[in-house]
């Protein structure tokens, strides 16, 4: 793996520390530090460590996989970053720490990503502080506050402010103006969603609406465990195999011809088989993950 190193004309004179990411510095900066021996380290320095003791912060660095923006910055300054391309950690900002925002922040953190959580409520910030990389009390409608947090360096910003539509719209507008590459926002209704789309939000989500649809589908049909709408015309459903399907292969069931749907996976107990073959046998109680049009899935829902 290619080591991270500074340009050759600097390598014999300085050890470099790079300040990256959420809660650190607004941009990736090469900081030249006079040291006794040549060498290079890639480090993350948290703002509080840097302010309290710059030298101690550099002497005890924490390794970091830079964001895609950070890697671009490294490349522009001549740093070798080939080894970093293999690191999958990304940087996210979650704005608004209601139940939905907290769930998103915790899930991303558990997946190994860096998460900057932002809310105006100090109690919510304190409650989440131990679960994410950084939790900050700040007003997401204050452009200077977001700029100071280095928000433009995150890979994805998720705005989960829903009820306060004004704050949601202002936060999204500021994020796009500051140059955040990908913005996801929660909308409470169709009108709110259309306004967000007009602002250039990359993805608008409707968690309450979508969960209601999924719950209704699972409750309304005894053999439907889960339903996810991919578009107004297509979806994915988890359907429990009935006695009618038991002991038959996918070829014999021929769901594509009968229902216009495709089985993309079969779950049996704790095992999942993705892209099953035509000769795979279905047993009663298996969970079939089926992709199809809304019409074809409706026909499967009525299957008994």
Secondary structure, 3 states (H helix, E strand, C coil): CCCCCCCHHHHCCCEEEEECCCCCCCCCEEEEECCCCCCCCCCECCHHHHHHCHHHHHHCCECCCCCHHHHHHHHHCCCCCHHHHHCCCCEEEEECCCHHHHHHHHHHHHCCCEEEEEECCHHHHHHHHHHCCEEEECCCCCHHHHHHCCHHHCCEEEECCCCCHHHHHHHHHHHHHHCCCEEEEECCCHHHHHHHHHCCCCEEECHHHHHHHHHHHHHHCCCEEEEEECCCCEEEEEEECCCCCCCEEHHHHCHHHHHCEEEEEEEECCEEEECCCCCCEECCCCEEEEEEEHHHHHHHHCCC
